Amino acid sequence: KAYVKGFYVRSKEPIEVEGYVRRVNVSNFIRNFSLQLREGNEVVIGGLGASIEDIEARYIEVEFT
């Protein structure tokens, strides 16, 4: 389970989401993960300077279960 505070990449609006990590993508230039929300939809979370993801994370909290 993960909790993320950040901004939508396109609109720069603040967002807080919580859900389950489904995929982690680590390649030479891209590092992000998919988060499945309670509503069932998935969003892609990136770090500072995110440009291809849905959300640019500023704070990530991960709960291991």
N, C-alpha and C positions, 0 to 999 in steps of 0.2 A: 504494500500500500504506500502511496506517496501523496504528499501535499505540496503544491507549487504555488508560489506568488510571483507574478510577473506582469508582462504586458502582451497584448495581442500584437503580432509582428506588423500587420497591415495598418491597423487603426491607432496603435499605441495606447489603447485604453487599458487601464489596470484590470487584472483578472486574478482570481484565486480559484484553484481547482483541486479536487481530490479524487483519486481513483487507484486503479491497479496497473502496474507496469506490465505491458504486454510484449514489447519488443525493444531491444537496445541495438542501436546502429553505431558501430565504430569503424570508420574507414580513415584513409589518409587525411581528409579534410573535413569530414562530417562526423559529429558525435551528437546523437540525440536519442530520445526514447519516446515510445508511444504510450499514452496513458488512456486507459478505458475508464470513462466517467460513469457515474451511477445511471445516467440516462441511457447508457449503452453506446454512445458515440465515442470515437477515439480522437484525441488531439496529439500532435507531435510537439514535443518540448525540446527546445534548444537552449543554449547558454547565452552569455553576453554576446551581442552582435549577431544574433540569429537572424537569418534572412529567408530561408526556405521553409522553416517550421511554422507552426500555428502560433506558438507562444514563446516569448523570450523570457526565460526564468531568471529571477533575481534571488529567489530563495527556494530551496528544495529540502524537504524533510522526508526521509524514508523510514518506514516502519517494517521491520522484518518479522514475519509471522511463521 
